[in-house]
Amino acid sequence: MIVHIVEDDSAVADALALALEGMDRRSRTYPDGEAFLAGATLSSEDWVIVDLGLPGVGGTEIVRMLSLMPDAPKVLAISGKTQATLTQHLRELPDMKVLRKPLSIEAISAAFA
């Protein structure tokens, strides 16, 4: 099982990878949606943590693409956007688990439970 982290802020991606390592979870980071779509090999056992505010191919679009996969990985969305922007994203993704930045290890751990 691999946790794929799709996050354009390298400091956030690195902090997530370190937190996951501390939870004994392997991770791989991608700087944008395009790199993720081109390079990720996914299984239904995997998780994808995706920033909803990605430039280019946005997080919402990635979540939609993943939901169409026959053996889709589990998805956790993250966002540092305002509540109004987040509410707009969630209208498009009503059942999505979303964590707000700044992220805590406790919140990440609870999301994987």
C-alpha positions as CSV (number, residue, x, y, z in Angstrom):
1,M,0.0,0.0,0.0
2,I,1.3,3.4,-1.0
3,V,0.0,6.8,-0.1
4,H,0.2,9.1,-3.1
5,I,0.5,12.8,-2.2
6,V,-0.5,15.2,-4.9
7,E,0.5,18.6,-3.5
8,D,2.1,21.6,-5.2
9,D,3.5,23.1,-2.0
10,S,6.7,21.2,-1.5
11,A,6.9,22.0,2.2
12,V,3.4,20.5,2.8
13,A,4.1,17.5,0.7
14,D,7.4,16.9,2.6
15,A,5.6,17.3,6.0
16,L,2.9,14.8,4.9
17,A,5.5,12.3,3.7
18,L,7.4,12.6,7.1
19,A,4.1,12.2,9.1
20,L,3.2,9.1,7.1
21,E,6.6,7.6,7.5
22,G,6.1,8.0,11.3
23,M,2.9,6.1,10.9
24,D,4.8,3.3,9.0
25,R,3.1,4.2,5.7
26,R,5.0,4.4,2.4
27,S,4.4,7.5,0.3
28,R,5.2,9.0,-3.0
29,T,4.9,12.7,-3.8
30,Y,3.8,14.5,-7.0
31,P,4.2,18.3,-7.5
32,D,1.0,18.6,-9.6
33,G,-1.9,16.7,-11.1
34,E,-0.2,16.1,-14.4
35,A,2.8,14.4,-12.8
36,F,0.5,12.2,-10.7
37,L,-1.6,11.2,-13.7
38,A,1.5,10.4,-15.8
39,G,3.5,8.6,-13.1
40,A,1.2,6.9,-10.5
41,T,0.6,3.2,-10.6
42,L,-2.5,2.7,-8.3
43,S,-4.2,-0.2,-6.6
44,S,-7.4,-0.4,-4.6
45,E,-5.2,-0.8,-1.5
46,D,-3.6,2.6,-2.0
47,W,-4.6,6.1,-0.8
48,V,-4.4,9.4,-2.6
49,I,-4.1,12.6,-0.7
50,V,-4.9,15.4,-3.1
51,D,-4.9,19.2,-2.7
52,L,-8.1,20.5,-4.0
53,G,-6.4,23.8,-5.0
54,L,-3.8,22.4,-7.4
55,P,-2.9,24.5,-10.5
56,G,-3.4,22.9,-13.9
57,V,-5.4,19.6,-13.5
58,G,-7.1,20.5,-10.3
59,G,-7.7,18.3,-7.3
60,T,-11.5,18.1,-7.9
61,E,-10.8,16.8,-11.4
62,I,-8.3,14.2,-10.1
63,V,-10.9,13.0,-7.6
64,R,-13.5,12.6,-10.4
65,M,-11.0,10.6,-12.5
66,L,-10.2,8.3,-9.6
67,S,-13.8,7.7,-8.8
68,L,-14.3,6.3,-12.3
69,M,-11.6,3.6,-11.8
70,P,-12.9,0.1,-11.4
71,D,-10.5,-0.6,-8.4
72,A,-10.2,3.0,-7.2
73,P,-7.9,3.9,-4.4
74,K,-9.2,5.6,-1.3
75,V,-9.0,9.4,-1.5
76,L,-8.5,12.1,1.1
77,A,-8.7,15.7,0.0
78,I,-6.8,18.6,1.6
79,S,-7.3,22.3,1.2
80,G,-6.0,25.6,2.5
81,K,-8.7,27.5,0.7
82,T,-11.3,29.7,2.2
83,Q,-14.5,28.1,3.5
84,A,-16.5,29.6,0.6
85,T,-14.1,28.0,-2.0
86,L,-14.1,24.8,-0.1
87,T,-17.9,24.7,0.0
88,Q,-17.9,25.1,-3.8
89,H,-15.5,22.2,-4.2
90,L,-17.6,20.0,-1.8
91,R,-20.8,20.7,-3.8
92,E,-19.1,18.8,-6.6
93,L,-17.8,16.1,-4.2
94,P,-20.5,15.6,-1.6
95,D,-19.0,12.4,0.0
96,M,-15.4,13.5,0.0
97,K,-13.3,13.4,3.2
98,V,-11.6,16.8,3.4
99,L,-9.0,18.0,5.9
100,R,-8.2,21.7,6.2
101,K,-4.7,23.0,6.3
102,P,-2.8,23.4,8.5
103,L,-2.9,19.6,8.9
104,S,-2.3,17.7,12.2
105,I,-0.9,14.3,12.6
106,E,-4.0,13.4,14.7
107,A,-6.3,14.4,11.8
108,I,-4.3,12.5,9.2
109,S,-4.2,9.4,11.5
110,A,-8.0,9.6,12.1
111,A,-8.7,9.9,8.3
112,F,-6.8,6.6,7.7
113,A,-8.7,4.8,10.5
